[in-house]
Amino acid sequence: MGAGRLPQQYQVWIEARRRFRLSAAQVQMARELGMNPRKFGKLANHDQEPWKEPLPQFIESLYFKRFGRDRPAVVLTLEKHARQQGRKKAARKAARKRAREESTALAETDAVVQAAIITGPSS
């Protein structure tokens, strides 16, 4: 992730947030519901279909129906969520690297011990 640049998966949500005037909480609710931001155009009301709820209220009502609460306990903006995911990814990568180095060092130690067992005690 470059300076100020978010992965494409977040860019789509940012565009939907801007285009449909959604709050960070509404975007998070839609993401937790598994909604596709590319399909929001179909769901948006545009004041031409009076029977349809406006998109922000529609997302909130679906969220309440599914989870039984009005909004998520902790609301993160997309940018904060992306930074958090980047930190987690870096931590996992570092842990894998450490584990790989430790297993390599352990394998080398085992090889030395095996060689010593095979050759016998040096006296």
N, CA, C and O of each residue as an XYZ file, in Angstrom:
492
protein
N       0.839     -1.170      0.000
C       0.000      0.000      0.000
C       0.886      1.234      0.000
O       1.651      1.451      0.939
N       0.787      2.034     -1.035
C       1.606      3.230     -1.145
C       1.090      4.353     -0.265
O       0.121      4.188      0.476
N       1.742      5.481     -0.357
C       1.355      6.629      0.460
C       0.002      7.162     -0.014
O      -0.121      7.670     -1.128
N      -0.997      7.039      0.836
C      -2.307      7.566      0.500
C      -3.090      6.745     -0.508
O      -4.193      7.138     -0.887
N      -2.566      5.643     -0.941
C      -3.224      4.816     -1.959
C      -3.822      3.590     -1.285
O      -3.139      2.881     -0.545
N      -5.096      3.350     -1.544
C      -5.778      2.201     -0.959
C      -5.952      1.120     -2.015
O      -6.014      1.428     -3.206
N      -6.033     -0.146     -1.597
C      -6.273     -1.226     -2.556
C      -7.610     -1.044     -3.278
O      -8.491     -0.339     -2.787
N      -7.759     -1.668     -4.423
C      -8.947     -1.536     -5.252
C     -10.221     -1.909     -4.500
O     -11.264     -1.289     -4.708
N     -10.146     -2.912     -3.630
C     -11.344     -3.323     -2.892
C     -11.912     -2.194     -2.058
O     -13.121     -2.150     -1.831
N     -11.072     -1.279     -1.593
C     -11.534     -0.136     -0.822
C     -11.926      1.022     -1.738
O     -12.821      1.796     -1.399
N     -11.278      1.152     -2.880
C     -11.592      2.223     -3.815
C     -13.048      2.154     -4.273
O     -13.709      3.183     -4.417
N     -13.541      0.945     -4.500
C     -14.915      0.751     -4.944
C     -15.883      1.252     -3.871
O     -16.884      1.899     -4.180
N     -15.576      0.948     -2.614
C     -16.433      1.387     -1.513
C     -16.365      2.895     -1.323
O     -17.378      3.524     -1.017
N     -15.193      3.482     -1.500
C     -15.048      4.933     -1.367
C     -15.860      5.641     -2.441
O     -16.510      6.652     -2.175
N     -15.820      5.106     -3.651
C     -16.612      5.680     -4.743
C     -18.111      5.578     -4.433
O     -18.857      6.528     -4.669
N     -18.546      4.443     -3.910
C     -19.965      4.263     -3.557
C     -20.348      5.208     -2.418
O     -21.444      5.770     -2.420
N     -19.455      5.385     -1.450
C     -19.726      6.286     -0.331
C     -19.942      7.715     -0.831
O     -20.852      8.413     -0.382
N     -19.101      8.130     -1.754
C     -19.197      9.478     -2.303
C     -20.438      9.615     -3.183
O     -21.193     10.578     -3.055
N     -20.640      8.664     -4.061
C     -21.720      8.753     -5.043
C     -23.112      8.718     -4.410
O     -24.012      9.441     -4.835
N     -23.279      7.873     -3.395
C     -24.593      7.707     -2.783
C     -24.714      8.407     -1.436
O     -25.695      8.217     -0.716
N     -23.712      9.220     -1.097
C     -23.711     10.023      0.133
C     -23.969      9.172      1.373
O     -24.882      9.443      2.152
N     -23.159      8.155      1.536
C     -23.291      7.257      2.686
C     -22.304      7.664      3.771
O     -21.228      8.185      3.478
N     -22.671      7.427      5.016
C     -21.758      7.700      6.132
C     -20.818      6.501      6.305
O     -21.023      5.448      5.700
N     -19.807      6.674      7.122
C     -18.869      5.575      7.390
C     -19.606      4.404      8.035
O     -19.313      3.246      7.736
N     -20.556      4.698      8.914
C     -21.317      3.637      9.572
C     -22.160      2.867      8.553
O     -22.246      1.641      8.621
N     -22.778      3.576      7.616
C     -23.603      2.912      6.611
C     -22.760      2.051      5.677
O     -23.183      0.968      5.273
N     -21.574      2.533      5.338
C     -20.666      1.731      4.501
C     -20.253      0.469      5.254
O     -20.230     -0.620      4.681
N     -19.929      0.615      6.528
C     -19.527     -0.547      7.321
C     -20.684     -1.537      7.439
O     -20.477     -2.747      7.350
N     -21.906     -1.025      7.641
C     -23.074     -1.913      7.718
C     -23.245     -2.677      6.412
O     -23.478     -3.886      6.423
N     -23.132     -1.976      5.290
C     -23.281     -2.620      3.983
C     -22.205     -3.684      3.780
O     -22.483     -4.756      3.243
N     -20.988     -3.391      4.204
C     -19.908     -4.369      4.068
C     -20.177     -5.600      4.927
O     -19.962     -6.729      4.485
N     -20.653     -5.380      6.173
C     -20.946     -6.502      7.057
C     -22.113     -7.334      6.528
O     -22.179     -8.540      6.765
N     -23.029     -6.686      5.815
C     -24.147     -7.409      5.210
C     -23.731     -8.167      3.953
O     -24.483     -9.001      3.447
N     -22.529     -7.875      3.451
C     -22.044     -8.554      2.252
C     -22.598     -7.961      0.975
O     -22.673     -8.641     -0.048
N     -22.986     -6.704      1.026
C     -23.547     -6.051     -0.151
C     -22.445     -5.717     -1.147
O     -21.282     -5.548     -0.783
N     -22.844     -5.626     -2.420
C     -21.916     -5.294     -3.493
C     -22.098     -3.819     -3.844
O     -23.179     -3.429     -4.283
N     -21.065     -2.988     -3.662
C     -21.223     -1.555     -3.927
C     -21.499     -1.254     -5.398
O     -22.032     -0.191     -5.717
N     -21.149     -2.161     -6.285
C     -21.410     -1.942     -7.712
C     -22.896     -2.066     -8.041
O     -23.336     -1.602     -9.094
N     -23.669     -2.682     -7.157
C     -25.099     -2.886     -7.380
C     -25.954     -1.813     -6.704
O     -27.181     -1.868     -6.785
N     -25.327     -0.839     -6.039
C     -26.088      0.175     -5.313
C     -26.970      1.008     -6.236
O     -28.007      1.507     -5.800
N     -26.586      1.169     -7.493
C     -27.383      1.950     -8.432
C     -28.785      1.385     -8.588
O     -29.747      2.137     -8.738
N     -28.903      0.061     -8.552
C     -30.211     -0.593     -8.652
C     -31.039     -0.356     -7.403
O     -32.258     -0.201     -7.465
N     -30.346     -0.331     -6.253
C     -31.040     -0.222     -4.982
C     -31.399      1.213     -4.625
O     -32.319      1.453     -3.843
N     -30.672      2.163     -5.199
C     -30.902      3.567     -4.862
C     -32.263      4.000     -5.406
O     -32.706      3.519     -6.449
N     -32.914      4.905     -4.694
C     -34.274      5.301     -5.003
C     -34.366      6.304     -6.150
O     -35.186      6.115     -7.048
N     -33.581      7.331     -6.153
C     -33.605      8.419     -7.133
C     -34.963      9.122     -7.166
O     -35.286      9.781     -8.155
N     -35.757      8.997     -6.116
C     -37.062      9.652     -5.984
C     -38.049      9.296     -7.093
O     -39.070      9.968     -7.237
N     -37.775      8.274     -7.865
C     -38.682      7.894     -8.940
C     -39.546      6.703     -8.558
O     -40.542      6.411     -9.220
N     -39.166      6.028     -7.502
C     -39.923      4.863     -7.059
C     -40.337      5.104     -5.612
O     -39.588      4.772     -4.693
N     -41.520      5.678     -5.397
C     -41.917      6.086     -4.053
C     -42.035      4.935     -3.065
O     -41.988      5.163     -1.856
N     -42.185      3.717     -3.541
C     -42.302      2.569     -2.651
C     -40.951      2.140     -2.104
O     -40.882      1.395     -1.126
N     -39.872      2.608     -2.731
C     -38.524      2.219     -2.299
C     -38.005      3.160     -1.228
O     -38.219      4.371     -1.281
N     -37.310      2.569     -0.242
C     -36.619      3.384      0.767
C     -35.365      3.980      0.135
O     -34.776      3.364     -0.754
N     -34.949      5.153      0.570
C     -33.647      5.660      0.125
C     -32.538      4.690      0.573
O     -32.664      4.031      1.605
N     -31.467      4.611     -0.203
C     -30.402      3.627      0.034
C     -29.859      3.647      1.462
O     -29.728      2.576      2.055
N     -29.533      4.804      2.051
C     -29.008      4.774      3.427
C     -29.980      4.135      4.423
O     -29.571      3.352      5.280
N     -31.259      4.470      4.307
C     -32.251      3.886      5.218
C     -32.456      2.403      4.928
O     -32.696      1.612      5.840
N     -32.359      2.030      3.651
C     -32.497      0.624      3.279
C     -31.386     -0.209      3.919
O     -31.645     -1.284      4.461
N     -30.160      0.287      3.855
C     -29.020     -0.414      4.464
C     -29.234     -0.533      5.972
O     -29.025     -1.600      6.549
N     -29.652      0.563      6.609
C     -29.868      0.541      8.055
C     -30.970     -0.443      8.452
O     -30.842     -1.143      9.456
N     -32.056     -0.499      7.666
C     -33.147     -1.423      8.009
C     -32.713     -2.881      7.815
O     -33.064     -3.741      8.623
N     -31.956     -3.163      6.753
C     -31.438     -4.521      6.567
C     -30.506     -4.915      7.701
O     -30.553     -6.045      8.187
N     -29.659     -3.982      8.122
C     -28.713     -4.251      9.200
C     -29.459     -4.567     10.488
O     -29.112     -5.507     11.203
N     -30.492     -3.770     10.781
C     -31.272     -4.016     11.995
C     -31.974     -5.367     11.925
O     -32.032     -6.094     12.917
N     -32.501     -5.698     10.761
C     -33.211     -6.966     10.596
C     -32.254     -8.156     10.792
O     -32.621     -9.154     11.413
N     -31.032     -8.044     10.263
C     -30.070     -9.148     10.337
C     -29.416     -9.250     11.704
O     -29.328    -10.345     12.262
N     -28.947     -8.116     12.265
C     -28.140     -8.146     13.479
C     -28.875     -7.709     14.746
O     -28.362     -7.897     15.849
N     -30.069     -7.129     14.604
C     -30.846     -6.737     15.766
C     -30.322     -5.521     16.511
O     -30.662     -5.313     17.676
N     -29.506     -4.721     15.857
C     -29.041     -3.471     16.473
C     -28.975     -2.394     15.388
O     -28.898     -2.686     14.195
N     -29.007     -1.152     15.841
C     -29.100     -0.030     14.906
C     -27.825      0.227     14.111
O     -27.873      0.589     12.935
N     -26.692      0.035     14.764
C     -25.415      0.300     14.088
C     -24.320     -0.569     14.691
O     -24.502     -1.115     15.779
N     -23.195     -0.708     14.013
C     -22.088     -1.506     14.555
C     -21.571     -0.924     15.871
O     -21.645      0.284     16.098
N     -21.053     -1.784     16.723
C     -20.522     -1.345     18.016
C     -19.347     -0.389     17.820
O     -19.260      0.639     18.491
N     -18.457     -0.724     16.913
C     -17.295      0.117     16.616
C     -17.338      0.460     15.133
O     -17.332     -0.431     14.284
N     -17.381      1.733     14.827
C     -17.436      2.181     13.438
C     -16.052      2.663     13.019
O     -15.478      3.551     13.650
N     -15.524      2.076     11.958
C     -14.236      2.479     11.407
C     -14.443      3.019      9.996
O     -15.236      2.469      9.231
N     -13.749      4.074      9.652
C     -13.790      4.539      8.271
C     -13.036      3.527      7.417
O     -12.281      2.706      7.938
N     -13.243      3.588      6.119
C     -12.551      2.662      5.229
C     -11.037      2.839      5.310
O     -10.283      1.868      5.249
N     -10.609      4.079      5.446
C      -9.168      4.352      5.511
C      -8.554      3.743      6.767
O      -7.477      3.149      6.710
N      -9.240      3.891      7.902
C      -8.724      3.299      9.145
C      -8.739      1.777      9.049
O      -7.803      1.115      9.500
N      -9.790      1.225      8.468
C      -9.876     -0.228      8.315
C      -8.743     -0.738      7.432
O      -8.138     -1.769      7.727
N      -8.456     -0.018      6.352
C      -7.376     -0.420      5.446
C      -6.024     -0.373      6.164
O      -5.201     -1.276      6.009
N      -5.800      0.695      6.956
C      -4.537      0.782      7.713
C      -4.423     -0.365      8.705
O      -3.356     -0.960      8.856
N      -5.529     -0.673      9.385
C      -5.541     -1.762     10.361
C      -5.230     -3.095      9.680
O      -4.446     -3.889     10.198
N      -5.839     -3.339      8.528
C      -5.589     -4.576      7.796
C      -4.134     -4.639      7.322
O      -3.522     -5.707      7.334
N      -3.582     -3.494      6.904
C      -2.181     -3.447      6.479
C      -1.235     -3.796      7.617
O      -0.253     -4.514      7.425
N      -1.541     -3.278      8.812
C      -0.704     -3.605      9.980
C      -0.801     -5.093     10.309
O       0.210     -5.731     10.603
N      -2.006     -5.643     10.260
C      -2.175     -7.073     10.540
C      -1.403     -7.918      9.537
O      -0.754     -8.899      9.899
N      -1.484     -7.518      8.267
C      -0.789     -8.264      7.212
C       0.726     -8.215      7.429
O       1.410     -9.226      7.273
N       1.245     -7.043      7.787
C       2.687     -6.907      8.034
C       3.107     -7.746      9.237
O       4.172     -8.363      9.223
N       2.274     -7.771     10.279
C       2.590     -8.567     11.469
C       2.600    -10.056     11.133
O       3.484    -10.787     11.580
N       1.619    -10.510     10.347
C       1.588    -11.927      9.943
C       2.810    -12.284      9.100
O       3.397    -13.354      9.257
N       3.179    -11.374      8.211
C       4.333    -11.604      7.347
C       5.615    -11.711      8.173
O       6.452    -12.577      7.920
N       5.762    -10.826      9.165
C       6.940    -10.851     10.036
C       6.964    -12.133     10.874
O       8.023    -12.727     11.073
N       5.794    -12.554     11.362
C       5.724    -13.781     12.161
C       6.102    -14.995     11.315
O       6.819    -15.882     11.777
N       5.614    -15.031     10.069
C       5.972    -16.149      9.178
C       7.466    -16.160      8.896
O       8.087    -17.222      8.852
N       8.047    -14.969      8.705
C       9.483    -14.883      8.438
C      10.285    -15.377      9.641
O      11.252    -16.124      9.488
N       9.866    -14.945     10.862
C      10.542    -15.413     12.076
C      10.434    -16.923     12.214
O      11.422    -17.587     12.527
N       9.258    -17.469     11.987
C       9.048    -18.912     12.112
C       9.909    -19.664     11.099
O      10.487    -20.704     11.416
N       9.992    -19.130      9.879
C      10.804    -19.767      8.846
C      12.287    -19.751      9.239
O      12.990    -20.745      9.057
N      12.759    -18.617      9.779
C      14.154    -18.516     10.205
C      14.442    -19.463     11.368
O      15.495    -20.098     11.414
N      13.493    -19.554     12.312
C      13.675    -20.454     13.455
C      13.701    -21.910     13.010
O      14.505    -22.700     13.505
N      12.815    -22.268     12.070
C      12.801    -23.662     11.610
C      14.070    -23.993     10.835
O      14.565    -25.119     10.904
N      14.601    -23.014     10.096
C      15.858    -23.223      9.375
C      17.003    -23.423     10.362
O      17.829    -24.319     10.188
N      17.051    -22.591     11.395
C      18.104    -22.707     12.411
C      17.982    -24.036     13.147
O      18.990    -24.679     13.442
N      16.751    -24.450     13.445
C      16.520    -25.717     14.125
C      16.941    -26.891     13.248
O      17.515    -27.863     13.738
N      16.654    -26.800     11.950
C      17.033    -27.866     11.021
C      18.559    -27.975     10.926
O      19.103    -29.078     10.865
N      19.236    -26.843     10.915
C      20.705    -26.861     10.862
C      21.274    -27.483     12.134
O      22.226    -28.262     12.075
N      20.691    -27.140     13.284
C      21.136    -27.712     14.559
C      20.903    -29.218     14.561
O      21.765    -29.979     15.000
N      19.750    -29.650     14.076
C      19.458    -31.086     13.996
C      20.447    -31.803     13.086
O      20.872    -32.919     13.386
N      20.815    -31.166     11.977
C      21.766    -31.777     11.058
C      23.120    -31.958     11.731
O      23.769    -32.988     11.548
N      23.554    -30.968     12.509
C      24.829    -31.058     13.223
C      24.764    -32.186     14.254
O      25.707    -32.966     14.385
N      23.643    -32.270     14.988
C      23.482    -33.320     15.995
C      23.468    -34.682     15.330
O      24.112    -35.609     15.820
N      22.750    -34.826     14.226
C      22.700    -36.105     13.510
C      24.098    -36.511     13.024
O      24.476    -37.680     13.106
N      24.855    -35.537     12.522
C      26.212    -35.832     12.049
C      27.087    -36.289     13.214
O      27.916    -37.185     13.057
N      26.903    -35.682     14.367
C      27.700    -36.056     15.540
C      27.332    -37.457     16.010
O      28.202    -38.211     16.446
N      26.063    -37.811     15.927
C      25.615    -39.153     16.337
C      26.172    -40.196     15.394
O      26.622    -41.256     15.827
N      26.144    -39.900     14.105
C      26.616    -40.863     13.102
C      28.108    -41.078     13.214
O      28.566    -42.218     13.137
N      28.880    -40.026     13.394
C      30.329    -40.167     13.450
C      30.809    -40.664     14.810
O      31.938    -41.136     14.948
N      29.949    -40.554     15.800
C      30.335    -41.022     17.138
C      31.087    -39.957     17.893
O      31.408    -38.894     17.361
N      31.366    -40.270     19.171
C      32.044    -39.279     19.994
C      33.485    -39.056     19.494
O      34.186    -40.007     19.150
N      33.899    -37.817     19.463
C      35.246    -37.518     19.014
C      36.173    -37.502     20.228
O      36.076    -36.646     21.107
N      37.069    -38.477     20.238
C      37.989    -38.541     21.347
C      39.415    -38.524     20.896
O      40.325    -38.573     21.724
